[in-house]
Every structure is written in structure tokens, then in C-alpha cells.
Amino acid sequence: MAQSMWRYPSSIAFSGVCSLIMSIVGFCTINDQPPINEISLEEKVKNVTEKETSKESTKYTSKDLLKSPFLWLIAGSYMSVFAAKTAAVDWSQLYLMEDRQFSQLRASSFVSSLESGGFFGGILAGYLTDILMKKYEGRMQGSPRILAAIIFMGGVAASLYAFVNFVTLDSSQVFVTVLGMVLGGCLYGPIAIYGILAAESYPAAVSGTAHAYVALSANIGAMLAGLPFSYVAQLYGWSASFVFIFLMVSFTVVIMVLLKDLKPKVEKQE
């Protein structure tokens, strides 16, 4: 909308001003440390116990994480969904304008619906994974959160298939908007889940490193959505590029289903 009213530099400046205002509001209002006198005796005892337990985890190093198949599964899945997310956000507008002959305003509204759906997808992911943890924790070998990630990744594959095969110039705006919101929700859902999985599945001494490893794989996925994706588009067209992303996500879903029972364990190197 801002692009249609002003020039591109003005719309970018508008986004920057909004970000600056929100950062000031956050700095003035957010407090992440409760008053010390409000901490109960039970919480103090719990903190001491957690510190004693964490001493055992300090024997592990970041290299030990690389021996964990579960970490590689999460890293590969994170790379796949982040490549799909980057491609959808960065290239879907151009695809709709050049391949489907959408107007700039209509194509950009699809990107807006993606981000709007991502807001609800992140909330739904947290709610759904908590339900699965309560229901299946201790009843399955792997983490119950992986089930939610599989559901969202399946939604990504289905939404990408619909985006390539059913979105045309004659499609109603309601259908395009709803599809964008569903795709956005399914994309941002597993993005939220994978970070939690990496952090909570390993000892405290290496949990930050585990999260860093999967975050690195996400950055690699964003890179793959750049040059290789655009190269495929140049050779075979935009539709073929999104079909490629669809096949990659579908392959990831199959691998996740087959390996959902992997235990998030880490072994000490001798």
C-alpha cells in the first residue's frame, strides 16, 4: 500500500521509522527480570537444583553436538522451511506480476497476507506444541513437538501446490488472501518450533550452540532461496522454481515422518 502511494525510498523510510518507534516503546516498557523479593522459596530451591544439575552438562562440547542425528534432522528441516519462507516472501510478488499478470497492488497484498498469517502461525505453533507435550511426553521416543512441525510442514507443501496450480488472474482476491495467510502461518509455525527443539533438547551448557547450529542452517536456506532459486527461474520460469521449492519441502516432510522417533541425545567424544 505504501509503495502505491509513495515511491520505494519513501516506503522503505516509513518502515524504518515504524521500527524505530517500536524499539523505543519496547525499551521503555519491557522488563524481563522480576523483583527479587517476589521470588518464592520454592523457586529459589528450584534454581539451586537446576544449577547443580547443569554441572553435569558442562562436560559436553559443541563438537559433541555434531554427532547427534536429531540435530541434523532439525537443521535440515529448518533450512528447508526457511528457504521456502524466503522464496515466498521475496519472489512471490514478482511471480504473480510476471507469470500471473497480477497488478502490483494485488501481488503485494499476497505478501502482506503471508506476514499476517505468520503472526497467527507462530501463536498456533506454541499452543499446539504445548498440547502435544502434555499428551505425548514420555509416550514416544522423540520429542512430541516434532509432530507439530510435521503438520505445519505438510501445510506448507499443500499451500505451495495450491499456489502454483490454482492461483490465476481469474482467482478471487479472497481465495488469494486466504491462501497467503495459510501459507504464512504454516511457514512461521515450524520456524518457531525448530528453535525451541534445538534449545530444549540438549544440555544447558550446549543448548545455545545447538540453537546457533540450526539458525546457521536457516541462513543457508535463505541463501539457497537466492541464487539457485533465481537461476532455476531464469532457465525454466517462475512456476518451475516454486515447484522446486514444493518438492524440497515435500521431501523434508517424508524424512521427518520417517525419523520422528529420533532421540535428541548427545554423546561425549572420547
DRENPA-3360 file (N, C-alpha, C; in nm, 2 decimals, always signed):
BEGIN
1 = MAQSMWRY = +0.08/-0.12/+0.00/+0.00/+0.00/+0.00/+0.09/+0.13/+0.00 ~ +0.19/+0.12/+0.08/+0.28/+0.24/+0.09/+0.35/+0.26/-0.05 ~ +0.38/+0.15/-0.11/+0.45/+0.16/-0.24/+0.36/+0.22/-0.35 ~ +0.23/+0.20/-0.34/+0.14/+0.25/-0.44/+0.11/+0.40/-0.41 ~ +0.13/+0.45/-0.29/+0.10/+0.59/-0.25/+0.23/+0.67/-0.27 ~ +0.34/+0.62/-0.24/+0.47/+0.69/-0.25/+0.57/+0.61/-0.33 ~ +0.69/+0.67/-0.35/+0.79/+0.59/-0.42/+0.86/+0.49/-0.32 ~ +0.94/+0.40/-0.38/+1.00/+0.30/-0.30/+1.09/+0.36/-0.19;
9 = PSSIAFSG = +1.17/+0.46/-0.21/+1.25/+0.51/-0.09/+1.16/+0.56/+0.02 ~ +1.05/+0.62/-0.01/+0.96/+0.67/+0.09/+0.90/+0.55/+0.17 ~ +0.86/+0.45/+0.10/+0.80/+0.33/+0.17/+0.90/+0.26/+0.26 ~ +1.03/+0.26/+0.22/+1.14/+0.20/+0.30/+1.16/+0.28/+0.42 ~ +1.17/+0.42/+0.40/+1.18/+0.51/+0.51/+1.07/+0.50/+0.61 ~ +0.95/+0.48/+0.56/+0.83/+0.46/+0.65/+0.85/+0.34/+0.74 ~ +0.89/+0.23/+0.68/+0.92/+0.11/+0.76/+1.02/+0.13/+0.86 ~ +1.13/+0.20/+0.83/+1.23/+0.23/+0.92/+1.19/+0.31/+1.04;
17 = VCSLIMSI = +1.11/+0.41/+1.01/+1.05/+0.50/+1.12/+0.96/+0.41/+1.21 ~ +0.88/+0.33/+1.16/+0.79/+0.24/+1.24/+0.88/+0.15/+1.33 ~ +0.98/+0.09/+1.27/+1.07/+0.00/+1.35/+1.14/+0.08/+1.47 ~ +1.18/+0.20/+1.44/+1.24/+0.29/+1.54/+1.15/+0.32/+1.65 ~ +1.02/+0.35/+1.62/+0.92/+0.38/+1.72/+0.89/+0.26/+1.80 ~ +0.88/+0.15/+1.74/+0.85/+0.03/+1.82/+0.97/-0.01/+1.91 ~ +1.09/+0.01/+1.87/+1.21/-0.02/+1.95/+1.21/+0.07/+2.07 ~ +1.17/+0.20/+2.06/+1.17/+0.29/+2.17/+1.06/+0.24/+2.27;
25 = VGFCTIND = +0.94/+0.21/+2.22/+0.83/+0.16/+2.30/+0.87/+0.03/+2.38 ~ +0.94/-0.06/+2.31/+0.98/-0.18/+2.37/+1.09/-0.16/+2.48 ~ +1.18/-0.07/+2.45/+1.28/-0.03/+2.55/+1.23/+0.03/+2.68 ~ +1.12/+0.11/+2.66/+1.06/+0.17/+2.78/+0.96/+0.09/+2.86 ~ +0.91/-0.02/+2.80/+0.80/-0.09/+2.86/+0.84/-0.23/+2.90 ~ +0.93/-0.30/+2.83/+0.96/-0.44/+2.86/+1.06/-0.45/+2.97 ~ +1.02/-0.54/+3.07/+1.11/-0.57/+3.18/+1.11/-0.72/+3.20 ~ +1.23/-0.78/+3.17/+1.25/-0.93/+3.17/+1.30/-0.98/+3.30;
33 = QPPINEIS = +1.31/-0.90/+3.41/+1.36/-0.95/+3.53/+1.26/-0.91/+3.65 ~ +1.20/-1.01/+3.71/+1.10/-0.98/+3.82/+1.18/-0.93/+3.94 ~ +1.11/-0.86/+4.03/+1.17/-0.81/+4.16/+1.22/-0.93/+4.24 ~ +1.33/-0.92/+4.30/+1.39/-1.03/+4.38/+1.30/-1.07/+4.49 ~ +1.23/-0.97/+4.56/+1.15/-1.01/+4.67/+1.02/-1.08/+4.64 ~ +0.99/-1.10/+4.51/+0.87/-1.17/+4.46/+0.91/-1.32/+4.43 ~ +1.03/-1.35/+4.44/+1.07/-1.49/+4.41/+1.04/-1.58/+4.53 ~ +0.97/-1.68/+4.52/+0.93/-1.76/+4.63/+1.04/-1.86/+4.67;
41 = LEEKVKNV = +1.03/-1.92/+4.79/+1.13/-2.01/+4.84/+1.14/-2.13/+4.75 ~ +1.02/-2.18/+4.70/+1.03/-2.30/+4.61/+1.11/-2.27/+4.48 ~ +1.09/-2.15/+4.43/+1.16/-2.11/+4.31/+1.31/-2.10/+4.34 ~ +1.35/-2.05/+4.45/+1.49/-2.04/+4.49/+1.55/-2.18/+4.50 ~ +1.48/-2.27/+4.56/+1.53/-2.41/+4.57/+1.54/-2.47/+4.43 ~ +1.44/-2.45/+4.35/+1.45/-2.50/+4.21/+1.57/-2.45/+4.13 ~ +1.60/-2.32/+4.15/+1.71/-2.26/+4.08/+1.84/-2.32/+4.13 ~ +1.85/-2.35/+4.26/+1.97/-2.42/+4.31/+1.99/-2.56/+4.25;
49 = TEKETSKE = +1.88/-2.63/+4.25/+1.88/-2.77/+4.19/+1.92/-2.77/+4.05 ~ +1.86/-2.67/+3.97/+1.90/-2.66/+3.83/+2.05/-2.63/+3.81 ~ +2.10/-2.55/+3.89/+2.24/-2.52/+3.88/+2.33/-2.64/+3.91 ~ +2.29/-2.72/+4.01/+2.37/-2.84/+4.04/+2.35/-2.94/+3.93 ~ +2.24/-2.95/+3.87/+2.22/-3.05/+3.76/+2.29/-3.00/+3.63 ~ +2.31/-2.87/+3.61/+2.37/-2.82/+3.49/+2.52/-2.85/+3.49 ~ +2.58/-2.88/+3.61/+2.72/-2.90/+3.62/+2.76/-3.03/+3.54 ~ +2.66/-3.13/+3.54/+2.69/-3.25/+3.47/+2.69/-3.22/+3.32;
57 = STKYTSKD = +2.62/-3.13/+3.27/+2.61/-3.10/+3.13/+2.74/-3.02/+3.08 ~ +2.82/-2.97/+3.16/+2.93/-2.89/+3.12/+3.04/-2.98/+3.06 ~ +3.03/-3.11/+3.07/+3.13/-3.20/+3.02/+3.12/-3.21/+2.86 ~ +3.00/-3.17/+2.81/+2.98/-3.17/+2.67/+3.04/-3.05/+2.60 ~ +3.08/-3.06/+2.47/+3.13/-2.95/+2.40/+3.05/-2.94/+2.27 ~ +3.07/-2.83/+2.20/+3.00/-2.80/+2.08/+3.02/-2.91/+1.97 ~ +3.14/-2.97/+1.97/+3.17/-3.07/+1.87/+3.09/-3.20/+1.90 ~ +3.05/-3.22/+2.02/+2.97/-3.34/+2.06/+2.83/-3.33/+1.99;
65 = LLKSPFLW = +2.78/-3.21/+1.97/+2.65/-3.19/+1.91/+2.65/-3.25/+1.77 ~ +2.76/-3.24/+1.70/+2.76/-3.28/+1.56/+2.74/-3.43/+1.54 ~ +2.75/-3.51/+1.65/+2.73/-3.65/+1.65/+2.58/-3.69/+1.67 ~ +2.50/-3.59/+1.69/+2.36/-3.61/+1.72/+2.27/-3.61/+1.59 ~ +2.22/-3.72/+1.55/+2.13/-3.73/+1.42/+2.01/-3.64/+1.43 ~ +1.96/-3.62/+1.56/+1.84/-3.54/+1.58/+1.87/-3.39/+1.54 ~ +1.99/-3.35/+1.58/+2.02/-3.21/+1.55/+2.03/-3.19/+1.39 ~ +2.09/-3.29/+1.32/+2.09/-3.28/+1.18/+1.95/-3.28/+1.12;
73 = LIAGSYMS = +1.86/-3.36/+1.17/+1.73/-3.36/+1.12/+1.66/-3.22/+1.14 ~ +1.68/-3.16/+1.26/+1.62/-3.03/+1.28/+1.69/-2.92/+1.19 ~ +1.82/-2.93/+1.18/+1.89/-2.83/+1.10/+1.85/-2.84/+0.95 ~ +1.83/-2.96/+0.90/+1.79/-2.98/+0.76/+1.65/-2.93/+0.74 ~ +1.56/-2.96/+0.83/+1.42/-2.92/+0.82/+1.41/-2.77/+0.83 ~ +1.49/-2.71/+0.92/+1.49/-2.56/+0.94/+1.54/-2.49/+0.81 ~ +1.64/-2.55/+0.75/+1.69/-2.50/+0.62/+1.59/-2.50/+0.51 ~ +1.51/-2.61/+0.51/+1.41/-2.63/+0.40/+1.30/-2.53/+0.42;
81 = VFAAKTAA = +1.25/-2.51/+0.54/+1.13/-2.42/+0.56/+1.18/-2.28/+0.55 ~ +1.30/-2.25/+0.59/+1.34/-2.11/+0.57/+1.37/-2.07/+0.43 ~ +1.42/-2.17/+0.35/+1.43/-2.15/+0.20/+1.29/-2.12/+0.14 ~ +1.19/-2.20/+0.18/+1.06/-2.18/+0.13/+1.00/-2.04/+0.18 ~ +1.03/-2.01/+0.30/+0.98/-1.88/+0.35/+1.04/-1.76/+0.28 ~ +1.17/-1.77/+0.26/+1.24/-1.66/+0.19/+1.20/-1.65/+0.05 ~ +1.18/-1.76/-0.02/+1.13/-1.76/-0.16/+0.99/-1.70/-0.17 ~ +0.91/-1.74/-0.08/+0.77/-1.69/-0.08/+0.76/-1.54/-0.06;
89 = VDWSQLYL = +0.84/-1.49/+0.04/+0.83/-1.35/+0.08/+0.90/-1.27/-0.03 ~ +1.01/-1.31/-0.08/+1.09/-1.23/-0.17/+1.05/-1.24/-0.32 ~ +1.00/-1.36/-0.36/+0.98/-1.38/-0.50/+0.83/-1.40/-0.54 ~ +0.74/-1.42/-0.45/+0.60/-1.45/-0.48/+0.54/-1.33/-0.55 ~ +0.57/-1.20/-0.51/+0.51/-1.09/-0.57/+0.56/-1.07/-0.72 ~ +0.69/-1.10/-0.74/+0.74/-1.09/-0.88/+0.68/-1.20/-0.96 ~ +0.66/-1.32/-0.90/+0.60/-1.43/-0.97/+0.45/-1.40/-1.01 ~ +0.38/-1.34/-0.92/+0.24/-1.31/-0.95/+0.23/-1.20/-1.06;
97 = MEDRQFSQ = +0.32/-1.11/-1.06/+0.31/-1.00/-1.15/+0.36/-1.04/-1.29 ~ +0.46/-1.12/-1.30/+0.52/-1.15/-1.43/+0.46/-1.28/-1.49 ~ +0.43/-1.38/-1.41/+0.38/-1.50/-1.46/+0.22/-1.51/-1.46 ~ +0.16/-1.45/-1.36/+0.01/-1.45/-1.35/-0.05/-1.32/-1.38 ~ +0.03/-1.22/-1.42/-0.02/-1.09/-1.47/-0.10/-1.01/-1.36 ~ -0.07/-1.03/-1.23/-0.13/-0.96/-1.13/-0.09/-0.81/-1.13 ~ -0.17/-0.72/-1.08/-0.13/-0.58/-1.06/-0.03/-0.58/-0.94 ~ +0.05/-0.47/-0.93/+0.14/-0.45/-0.82/+0.07/-0.45/-0.69;
105 = LRASSFVS = -0.04/-0.38/-0.68/-0.12/-0.38/-0.55/-0.17/-0.51/-0.51 ~ -0.22/-0.59/-0.61/-0.28/-0.72/-0.58/-0.17/-0.82/-0.54 ~ -0.06/-0.81/-0.61/+0.05/-0.90/-0.58/+0.11/-0.87/-0.44 ~ +0.13/-0.75/-0.41/+0.18/-0.71/-0.28/+0.09/-0.74/-0.17 ~ -0.04/-0.75/-0.19/-0.13/-0.78/-0.09/-0.12/-0.93/-0.05 ~ -0.07/-1.01/-0.14/-0.04/-1.15/-0.11/+0.07/-1.16/-0.01 ~ +0.18/-1.08/-0.03/+0.29/-1.08/+0.06/+0.24/-1.04/+0.20 ~ +0.16/-0.94/+0.20/+0.11/-0.89/+0.33/+0.03/-1.00/+0.40;
113 = SLESGGFF = -0.05/-1.07/+0.32/-0.13/-1.18/+0.39/-0.03/-1.29/+0.44 ~ +0.08/-1.31/+0.37/+0.18/-1.41/+0.42/+0.23/-1.37/+0.56 ~ +0.26/-1.25/+0.58/+0.32/-1.20/+0.71/+0.21/-1.20/+0.81 ~ +0.08/-1.16/+0.77/-0.03/-1.17/+0.87/-0.06/-1.31/+0.91 ~ -0.05/-1.40/+0.82/-0.07/-1.54/+0.86/+0.04/-1.59/+0.95 ~ +0.16/-1.54/+0.93/+0.28/-1.58/+1.01/+0.26/-1.54/+1.15 ~ +0.19/-1.43/+1.18/+0.17/-1.39/+1.32/+0.08/-1.49/+1.39 ~ -0.02/-1.53/+1.33/-0.11/-1.63/+1.39/-0.05/-1.77/+1.39;
121 = GGILAGYL = +0.03/-1.80/+1.29/+0.10/-1.93/+1.28/+0.20/-1.95/+1.40 ~ +0.27/-1.84/+1.44/+0.36/-1.86/+1.55/+0.29/-1.88/+1.68 ~ +0.18/-1.81/+1.70/+0.10/-1.84/+1.82/+0.04/-1.98/+1.82 ~ -0.01/-2.02/+1.71/-0.07/-2.15/+1.70/+0.03/-2.26/+1.72 ~ +0.15/-2.24/+1.67/+0.26/-2.34/+1.69/+0.29/-2.36/+1.84 ~ +0.30/-2.25/+1.92/+0.33/-2.26/+2.06/+0.21/-2.33/+2.13 ~ +0.09/-2.30/+2.10/-0.03/-2.36/+2.16/-0.03/-2.51/+2.13 ~ -0.01/-2.54/+2.00/-0.02/-2.68/+1.96/+0.09/-2.77/+2.02;
129 = TDILMKKY = +0.21/-2.72/+2.02/+0.32/-2.79/+2.08/+0.31/-2.82/+2.23 ~ +0.25/-2.72/+2.30/+0.23/-2.74/+2.44/+0.12/-2.85/+2.46 ~ +0.02/-2.86/+2.38/-0.08/-2.96/+2.39/-0.02/-3.10/+2.37 ~ +0.06/-3.11/+2.26/+0.13/-3.23/+2.23/+0.23/-3.28/+2.34 ~ +0.30/-3.18/+2.40/+0.39/-3.22/+2.51/+0.31/-3.28/+2.62 ~ +0.20/-3.22/+2.66/+0.12/-3.27/+2.77/+0.06/-3.41/+2.74 ~ +0.03/-3.43/+2.61/-0.04/-3.56/+2.57/+0.06/-3.67/+2.55 ~ +0.17/-3.64/+2.48/+0.26/-3.75/+2.44/+0.40/-3.75/+2.51;
137 = EGRMQGSP = +0.43/-3.66/+2.59/+0.56/-3.66/+2.66/+0.57/-3.79/+2.74 ~ +0.68/-3.86/+2.72/+0.71/-3.99/+2.78/+0.64/-4.11/+2.71 ~ +0.56/-4.08/+2.61/+0.49/-4.19/+2.54/+0.55/-4.22/+2.40 ~ +0.64/-4.13/+2.36/+0.71/-4.16/+2.23/+0.85/-4.13/+2.25 ~ +0.93/-4.19/+2.16/+1.08/-4.18/+2.18/+1.13/-4.04/+2.15 ~ +1.08/-3.98/+2.04/+1.13/-3.85/+2.01/+1.05/-3.74/+2.08 ~ +1.08/-3.62/+2.04/+1.01/-3.50/+2.10/+0.87/-3.49/+2.04 ~ +0.76/-3.47/+2.12/+0.63/-3.45/+2.07/+0.62/-3.33/+1.98;
145 = RILAAIIF = +0.70/-3.23/+2.01/+0.70/-3.11/+1.93/+0.72/-3.13/+1.78 ~ +0.79/-3.24/+1.75/+0.82/-3.27/+1.61/+0.70/-3.31/+1.53 ~ +0.59/-3.36/+1.60/+0.47/-3.38/+1.54/+0.40/-3.26/+1.49 ~ +0.41/-3.15/+1.57/+0.35/-3.02/+1.52/+0.43/-2.97/+1.40 ~ +0.56/-2.98/+1.41/+0.64/-2.94/+1.29/+0.60/-3.01/+1.16 ~ +0.58/-3.14/+1.18/+0.54/-3.22/+1.06/+0.40/-3.17/+1.00 ~ +0.31/-3.14/+1.09/+0.18/-3.09/+1.05/+0.19/-2.96/+0.97 ~ +0.27/-2.86/+1.03/+0.29/-2.74/+0.96/+0.37/-2.75/+0.83;
153 = MGGVAASL = +0.47/-2.84/+0.83/+0.54/-2.86/+0.70/+0.45/-2.92/+0.59 ~ +0.36/-3.01/+0.63/+0.27/-3.06/+0.54/+0.18/-2.95/+0.48 ~ +0.14/-2.86/+0.57/+0.06/-2.74/+0.53/+0.14/-2.65/+0.43 ~ +0.27/-2.64/+0.45/+0.35/-2.56/+0.36/+0.35/-2.63/+0.22 ~ +0.37/-2.76/+0.22/+0.37/-2.83/+0.09/+0.23/-2.82/+0.02 ~ +0.13/-2.83/+0.09/-0.01/-2.82/+0.03/-0.04/-2.68/-0.02 ~ +0.01/-2.58/+0.06/-0.02/-2.44/+0.02/+0.06/-2.41/-0.11 ~ +0.19/-2.45/-0.11/+0.27/-2.42/-0.23/+0.21/-2.49/-0.35;
161 = YAFVNFVT = +0.16/-2.61/-0.34/+0.10/-2.68/-0.45/-0.02/-2.60/-0.50 ~ -0.11/-2.55/-0.41/-0.22/-2.47/-0.45/-0.18/-2.34/-0.51 ~ -0.07/-2.28/-0.46/-0.02/-2.15/-0.51/+0.02/-2.16/-0.65 ~ +0.09/-2.27/-0.69/+0.14/-2.29/-0.83/+0.02/-2.33/-0.92 ~ -0.07/-2.41/-0.88/-0.16/-2.48/-0.97/-0.30/-2.41/-0.97 ~ -0.34/-2.34/-0.87/-0.47/-2.28/-0.86/-0.48/-2.13/-0.86 ~ -0.37/-2.06/-0.84/-0.38/-1.92/-0.84/-0.36/-1.87/-0.98 ~ -0.46/-1.80/-1.04/-0.46/-1.74/-1.17/-0.51/-1.60/-1.17;
169 = LDSSQVFV = -0.51/-1.54/-1.28/-0.55/-1.40/-1.29/-0.70/-1.39/-1.25 ~ -0.78/-1.50/-1.28/-0.92/-1.50/-1.25/-0.96/-1.54/-1.11 ~ -0.86/-1.58/-1.03/-0.88/-1.62/-0.89/-0.94/-1.50/-0.81 ~ -1.03/-1.53/-0.72/-1.08/-1.42/-0.64/-0.98/-1.37/-0.54 ~ -0.99/-1.25/-0.50/-0.90/-1.19/-0.41/-0.91/-1.26/-0.27 ~ -1.03/-1.30/-0.24/-1.05/-1.37/-0.11/-0.97/-1.50/-0.10 ~ -0.98/-1.57/-0.21/-0.90/-1.70/-0.22/-0.75/-1.68/-0.21 ~ -0.70/-1.58/-0.28/-0.56/-1.55/-0.28/-0.51/-1.50/-0.14;
177 = TVLGMVLG = -0.59/-1.42/-0.08/-0.56/-1.37/+0.06/-0.56/-1.48/+0.16 ~ -0.66/-1.57/+0.15/-0.67/-1.68/+0.25/-0.56/-1.78/+0.23 ~ -0.53/-1.81/+0.10/-0.41/-1.89/+0.07/-0.28/-1.84/+0.12 ~ -0.26/-1.71/+0.11/-0.14/-1.64/+0.16/-0.13/-1.65/+0.31 ~ -0.25/-1.63/+0.38/-0.24/-1.64/+0.53/-0.22/-1.78/+0.57 ~ -0.27/-1.88/+0.51/-0.25/-2.02/+0.54/-0.10/-2.06/+0.52 ~ -0.05/-2.02/+0.40/+0.09/-2.04/+0.37/+0.18/-1.97/+0.47 ~ +0.15/-1.85/+0.51/+0.23/-1.78/+0.60/+0.23/-1.84/+0.74;
185 = GCLYGPIA = +0.11/-1.88/+0.78/+0.10/-1.95/+0.91/+0.18/-2.08/+0.92 ~ +0.17/-2.16/+0.81/+0.24/-2.28/+0.81/+0.39/-2.26/+0.79 ~ +0.44/-2.15/+0.74/+0.58/-2.13/+0.73/+0.64/-2.08/+0.86 ~ +0.57/-1.99/+0.93/+0.63/-1.94/+1.05/+0.61/-2.03/+1.17 ~ +0.51/-2.12/+1.16/+0.49/-2.22/+1.27/+0.62/-2.30/+1.30 ~ +0.67/-2.38/+1.20/+0.79/-2.46/+1.22/+0.91/-2.38/+1.25 ~ +0.92/-2.26/+1.20/+1.03/-2.17/+1.23/+1.04/-2.15/+1.38 ~ +0.92/-2.13/+1.44/+0.92/-2.11/+1.59/+0.95/-2.24/+1.66;
193 = IYGILAAE = +0.91/-2.35/+1.61/+0.92/-2.48/+1.67/+1.07/-2.53/+1.67 ~ +1.14/-2.51/+1.56/+1.27/-2.57/+1.55/+1.37/-2.50/+1.65 ~ +1.35/-2.37/+1.67/+1.44/-2.31/+1.77/+1.42/-2.36/+1.91 ~ +1.29/-2.39/+1.94/+1.26/-2.44/+2.07/+1.32/-2.58/+2.08 ~ +1.30/-2.66/+1.98/+1.35/-2.80/+1.98/+1.50/-2.81/+2.00 ~ +1.57/-2.72/+1.93/+1.72/-2.72/+1.95/+1.76/-2.68/+2.09 ~ +1.70/-2.58/+2.14/+1.74/-2.53/+2.27/+1.70/-2.62/+2.39 ~ +1.59/-2.69/+2.38/+1.54/-2.77/+2.50/+1.58/-2.91/+2.49;
201 = SYPAAVSG = +1.64/-2.96/+2.38/+1.67/-3.10/+2.36/+1.81/-3.14/+2.41 ~ +1.89/-3.04/+2.44/+2.03/-3.07/+2.47/+2.07/-3.01/+2.61 ~ +2.18/-3.05/+2.67/+2.22/-3.00/+2.80/+2.23/-2.85/+2.79 ~ +2.22/-2.79/+2.91/+2.22/-2.64/+2.92/+2.35/-2.58/+2.87 ~ +2.46/-2.65/+2.89/+2.59/-2.60/+2.85/+2.61/-2.59/+2.70 ~ +2.53/-2.66/+2.63/+2.55/-2.66/+2.48/+2.42/-2.62/+2.41 ~ +2.31/-2.59/+2.49/+2.18/-2.56/+2.42/+2.19/-2.43/+2.33 ~ +2.27/-2.33/+2.37/+2.29/-2.22/+2.29/+2.36/-2.25/+2.16;
209 = TAHAYVAL = +2.46/-2.34/+2.17/+2.53/-2.38/+2.05/+2.44/-2.46/+1.96 ~ +2.36/-2.54/+2.01/+2.26/-2.62/+1.93/+2.17/-2.53/+1.86 ~ +2.12/-2.42/+1.92/+2.03/-2.33/+1.86/+2.11/-2.25/+1.75 ~ +2.23/-2.22/+1.77/+2.32/-2.15/+1.68/+2.34/-2.23/+1.55 ~ +2.36/-2.37/+1.57/+2.38/-2.45/+1.46/+2.25/-2.46/+1.37 ~ +2.13/-2.47/+1.42/+2.02/-2.48/+1.34/+1.98/-2.34/+1.28 ~ +2.02/-2.23/+1.35/+2.00/-2.10/+1.30/+2.09/-2.08/+1.18 ~ +2.21/-2.13/+1.18/+2.30/-2.13/+1.07/+2.24/-2.20/+0.95;
217 = SANIGAML = +2.18/-2.31/+0.97/+2.12/-2.39/+0.86/+2.01/-2.31/+0.80 ~ +1.94/-2.23/+0.88/+1.83/-2.15/+0.83/+1.89/-2.04/+0.74 ~ +2.00/-1.98/+0.78/+2.06/-1.88/+0.69/+2.11/-1.94/+0.56 ~ +2.15/-2.06/+0.57/+2.19/-2.13/+0.44/+2.07/-2.15/+0.35 ~ +1.95/-2.18/+0.42/+1.83/-2.20/+0.34/+1.79/-2.07/+0.27 ~ +1.81/-1.95/+0.35/+1.78/-1.82/+0.29/+1.87/-1.80/+0.17 ~ +2.00/-1.84/+0.18/+2.09/-1.82/+0.07/+2.05/-1.90/-0.05 ~ +2.00/-2.03/-0.03/+1.96/-2.11/-0.14/+1.84/-2.06/-0.21;
225 = AGLPFSYV = +1.75/-1.98/-0.14/+1.64/-1.92/-0.20/+1.68/-1.80/-0.29 ~ +1.80/-1.76/-0.28/+1.85/-1.65/-0.37/+1.90/-1.70/-0.50 ~ +2.03/-1.72/-0.51/+2.09/-1.76/-0.64/+2.04/-1.88/-0.70 ~ +2.04/-2.00/-0.64/+1.99/-2.12/-0.71/+1.84/-2.10/-0.75 ~ +1.76/-2.04/-0.66/+1.62/-2.03/-0.70/+1.60/-1.93/-0.82 ~ +1.67/-1.82/-0.82/+1.65/-1.73/-0.93/+1.71/-1.79/-1.06 ~ +1.82/-1.87/-1.04/+1.88/-1.93/-1.16/+1.78/-2.03/-1.23 ~ +1.71/-2.11/-1.14/+1.61/-2.20/-1.19/+1.49/-2.12/-1.26;
233 = AQLYGWSA = +1.46/-2.01/-1.20/+1.35/-1.92/-1.26/+1.40/-1.87/-1.40 ~ +1.53/-1.84/-1.41/+1.58/-1.78/-1.54/+1.57/-1.89/-1.65 ~ +1.60/-2.02/-1.61/+1.61/-2.12/-1.70/+1.47/-2.18/-1.74 ~ +1.39/-2.20/-1.64/+1.26/-2.27/-1.66/+1.14/-2.19/-1.63 ~ +1.15/-2.07/-1.57/+1.03/-1.99/-1.54/+1.00/-2.00/-1.39 ~ +0.92/-1.90/-1.35/+0.88/-1.89/-1.20/+0.81/-2.01/-1.15 ~ +0.72/-2.06/-1.23/+0.64/-2.18/-1.19/+0.73/-2.30/-1.15 ~ +0.83/-2.32/-1.24/+0.92/-2.43/-1.21/+1.00/-2.41/-1.08;
241 = SFVFIFLM = +1.03/-2.28/-1.05/+1.10/-2.25/-0.93/+1.02/-2.29/-0.81 ~ +0.89/-2.25/-0.81/+0.81/-2.28/-0.69/+0.78/-2.43/-0.68 ~ +0.77/-2.50/-0.80/+0.76/-2.64/-0.80/+0.88/-2.70/-0.73 ~ +1.00/-2.65/-0.76/+1.12/-2.70/-0.70/+1.11/-2.68/-0.54 ~ +1.07/-2.57/-0.50/+1.05/-2.55/-0.35/+0.95/-2.64/-0.29 ~ +0.84/-2.67/-0.37/+0.74/-2.76/-0.32/+0.80/-2.90/-0.31 ~ +0.88/-2.95/-0.40/+0.94/-3.08/-0.40/+1.03/-3.09/-0.28 ~ +1.11/-2.98/-0.26/+1.21/-2.98/-0.15/+1.13/-3.00/-0.01;
249 = VSFTVVIM = +1.03/-2.92/+0.01/+0.95/-2.93/+0.13/+0.88/-3.06/+0.15 ~ +0.83/-3.12/+0.04/+0.76/-3.25/+0.04/+0.86/-3.36/+0.08 ~ +0.98/-3.35/+0.03/+1.09/-3.45/+0.06/+1.12/-3.43/+0.21 ~ +1.13/-3.31/+0.26/+1.16/-3.29/+0.40/+1.05/-3.35/+0.49 ~ +0.92/-3.33/+0.45/+0.81/-3.39/+0.53/+0.83/-3.54/+0.54 ~ +0.86/-3.61/+0.43/+0.88/-3.75/+0.43/+0.99/-3.79/+0.52 ~ +1.10/-3.72/+0.52/+1.22/-3.76/+0.61/+1.18/-3.74/+0.75 ~ +1.10/-3.63/+0.78/+1.06/-3.60/+0.92/+0.97/-3.71/+0.97;
257 = VLLKDLKP = +0.88/-3.76/+0.89/+0.79/-3.87/+0.93/+0.87/-3.99/+0.96 ~ +0.96/-4.03/+0.87/+1.04/-4.15/+0.89/+1.13/-4.14/+1.01 ~ +1.18/-4.02/+1.05/+1.27/-4.01/+1.16/+1.22/-3.94/+1.28 ~ +1.09/-3.94/+1.29/+1.02/-3.86/+1.40/+1.05/-3.92/+1.54 ~ +1.10/-4.05/+1.55/+1.13/-4.11/+1.67/+1.27/-4.10/+1.72 ~ +1.35/-4.02/+1.64/+1.49/-4.00/+1.68/+1.50/-3.93/+1.82 ~ +1.59/-3.98/+1.90/+1.60/-3.92/+2.04/+1.71/-3.81/+2.03 ~ +1.68/-3.70/+2.09/+1.77/-3.58/+2.09/+1.88/-3.60/+2.19;
265 = KVEKQE = +1.97/-3.70/+2.17/+2.08/-3.73/+2.26/+2.21/-3.68/+2.21 ~ +2.30/-3.65/+2.30/+2.43/-3.61/+2.26/+2.53/-3.70/+2.33 ~ +2.64/-3.74/+2.26/+2.74/-3.83/+2.32/+2.87/-3.76/+2.33 ~ +2.94/-3.79/+2.44/+3.07/-3.74/+2.46/+3.17/-3.80/+2.38 ~ +3.25/-3.71/+2.31/+3.36/-3.76/+2.23/+3.48/-3.81/+2.31 ~ +3.53/-3.93/+2.28/+3.65/-3.98/+2.35/+3.77/-3.91/+2.31;
% end
